[in-house]
Amino acid sequence: MKYGHRKGAILSEETKDKLRKSAVARVPARLIRFGITTEEYFAKLAAGLKWCCYHKKFEAQENFRDANRTDPCREANRMLSREWRRDNWTPSYRRSLVLKSHGTDQQWYESKLAEQGNRCALCEKVHSDKECLCVDHDKKCCKHIKSCGKCNRGLLCHVCNKRLGYFEVLLKMAQSVTAIPGTWLEKAIAYLEQYKES
């Protein structure tokens, strides 16, 4: 058998041992840029420290999610996530994600919002540009958070969307429901009846 370094080649034990020693004795190239010597690197590893690529310093291994990966520490991950959300998580971005998961588009959202008078369909809370109304859909058609787009009903605020979800579960168990006139419950029943017909 031939020994070599080609893919699939069988390495002798002597060669494997040499490769292991050279890999262990090597300081990662990214640390050499910061003036970390081989002795310093191995002393830090022996002390249970790991290099944070964000803070550019050694930190305790407990501060990292995975001790084997070369990633930023937990604090740096939180800071990076916060920065990303601040720069990218705009109301229009969130709305585009919501509409995509409900199989519809911005045109449907705007027409439905205009039809509802720029308000939540149940509590009639005025919609602000800073928040995105929830797309309500029939759970008989699509049981999960996402929907096919054919069973979309109206636009609700977060509170009404949750309340309506619980109310629909209770409706399945109840034989009959009578609501006090002028309450949220009466509006919810009328809303469900309206979309049952269409």
Phi, psi and omega in degrees: 000142179268139176258140179188187182253006179291159179298128179088355180285148179270127181263142176288159180299325180296316180294317179301318180297318178298316180297318179299314181297319181292325179291321181291322185279359184265134175272133178306139185302326182295334180277332179299325178301330182265012176076024179277124179274165180300315181298315181297318181301310182288331176293320179293319178298317180296330179279001178081028179254158179223150182280128174264119184286348179270309180279347180058047177202166178278139178223165180296144184295337178295339181281000182246150177291315183231121184290339184270337183271154176261087181226171178294158177290172182300317181299317179295321177299318179297316180297317180295320178296317179299315179298317180297315180297319180299319184277330189244333187277066180274162178303323180292325178292315179297318179300317180297324177293317180297313182295321179296319181288344178254014175062036180222185184226179182298325181297315178298316181301312182293322179292321178292322178295318178294321179297324180273003179073034179061033182226165171294140183294338183253302184272352179061029174290133183291133181282132176254156182292341182285340181238161180247129177288150180281143176271115180274138178223161181286119183286347177289328180277303181238110186282338186269185181296321180280157177222166184281341181105334180280334184260011178293138182251283183219188179251127182234154172287168184300319183295312181293325179298316178293314181299319181294323177299314178295320181296320179296325176294318179294324179298325179295324182277329184279149177276319177210148180231129174240130183255148175288132181302140177084006180261171178298324181299319179296318179295321180295317179296316179297320179298314180293321178295320181300316182276345175288323181289321184276000000 
